[in-house]
Amino acid sequence: MDLNTIAAAIAVFGAALGAGIGNGAVISKTIESMARQPEMSKELRTQMFIGVGLIEAVPIIAVVVGLLLIFL
């Protein structure tokens, strides 16, 4: 097992951990906001999906970088 493989694993692990924490925070605050102002739920839900999509892009990029570290 070489250092490139370990670096790739650390990159993917860190990105997945960060994305999980970020998604949890975004969804938690969105649900809290919906409970406070139910009339805003459609707008809040739209903003939440945009935020979650952007957060999920980070682990995908980390997997690509990890694969580049392993195979190049």
VENNORUR-V781516 format. One line per field, one symbol per residue. psi: psi as a letter, one per 30 degrees, with the letter a starting at -180 (. if undefined). burial: # if it has 24 or more other ideal C-beta (glycine too) atoms within 12 Angstrom, else .. A space follows every 50 residues. Layout:
psi = ???
burial = ???
This chain:
psi = jlfeeeeeeeeeeeeeeeeeeeeeeeeeeeeeeeeeiffgeeeeeeeeee eeeeeffeeeeeeeeeeeeef.
burial = .......#..##..#...#..##..#...#.............#...#.. ##..#..##..#...#......
